[in-house]
Structures are given as structure tokens and as C-alpha cells.
Amino acid sequence: MTAEKTEKKPSMSRNALKLRALKRNKKPAFVRIESWKYARFSLSWRRPRGLDNKTRRKIKGWPPSVSVGYKGPKIARGLHPSGYREVIVYNAADLSAVDPNTQAVRIAHRVGKRNRASIIAEAKKLNLKILNIKVSAKAKKKEGEEEEAEGETAEETEEAATKEGEKEEAASESEKQREEETPKKAKKPKKSKRKQETKEDREEEGEKEQ
């Protein structure tokens, strides 16, 4: 059994991610005020601004509002869910300053196709993780269709080759059968040229004598 390759996260970042998950479980769900009362209000948080708003005034019995005290742990702050710290890259030269053990690459949005291709090639050489290198669904479909087309063409060529081989075998067998069925004709002995010449000479000599 071959073990599948798994991405190794640094031990420090693993602990930080676990701690962040524990703190997040204790954090309340911050909901927009009176979103439970009106269907037209979404659940996404909006800061209350009213003078008499109970949540803004932090009155007991009302949902808690967002504040600095609910901030995540300092160790896990800025960490990607994969456990690496993000480093924005604009060209292939920026990859030399990236640490493959603790940092991951994010290609900048304004980078063009050619520059992006060179960054990806260099990152693969340096064994760096790229966070925004997802393949689109269309590209996956195209790859699948191309592979299927290649498989179909290979099968068609194999079938054509087998058919041609079968035809050649059938033709050779039919030729053998014909040869066996047709009786061999007795070859007539060929008259030698010398004998023909002697007969002609004799006839000429007989004519001369007469």
C-alpha cells in the first residue's frame, strides 16, 4: 500500500489553528439587530447607530455587539487555513524571499498570464505552495474531453489495425485454398534451339542437293 502524499503543516501553526478554532466556538454569532423580527433584514452584522439602541448601549438581555475583546489569538492572527502565512508575489524574483516551511505564495491580482506562468514554474522548482492556483471547471471539462477523445482515437486505430490484420489473414488463406484446389498442369518439354537449328540445316542441304 502506497501512502498518499499529504501537505505537512508546521507544528506551531497547527497548535495556533487549534487554539483559534477553540476561541471561535466560544464566540457568539453576531447578528443584525431585529433581523429575527423582520424578514427583509439579512442576518449579516450591521453596526447599530441609534441613540436609544439597546445593543449599542450594551444593556443586559440584548445580543452582544462586536468589540475588540472577541479578537482571535495573536499566534493565529493572519494565518491561512492551511497553516501558512500569506506572501503576495508580483514576479518570479519575489519567490527567493519566501520560506517554504512557514509561508505560502499568493499571486497578485494585477499579474498577467505570462508573468503568472513564470511564477508558477519557479514556485514548483522551489517547492512552494501557491494559494490561488485553482483550475476552473471549464478547464477541467476541456481536459476530460481531450483525454476521452485521445482514448477514442487510440481505440479506433487499434480496431482498424486488427481489422486489417484479419483481412490479410483471410486473403492469404483463400489464396492457399485456391492453390490446393487447382491441379498442377504437366509442363511440356521445351525443344532445344540446337535441335531446331540442325533440322533447318538438313532441310537446306536437301534442297541444295536437288
Secondary structure by P-SEA (a helix, b strand, c coil): ccccbbbbccaaaaaaaaaaaaaaaaccccccccccccccccccbbbbbccccccccccccccccccccccccccccccccccbbbbbbcccccccccccccbbbbbcccccaaaaaaaaaaaaaaccccccccccaaaaaaaaaaaaaaaaaaaaaaaaaaaaaaaaaaaaaaaaaaaaacccccccbbbbaaaaaaaaaaaaaaaaac
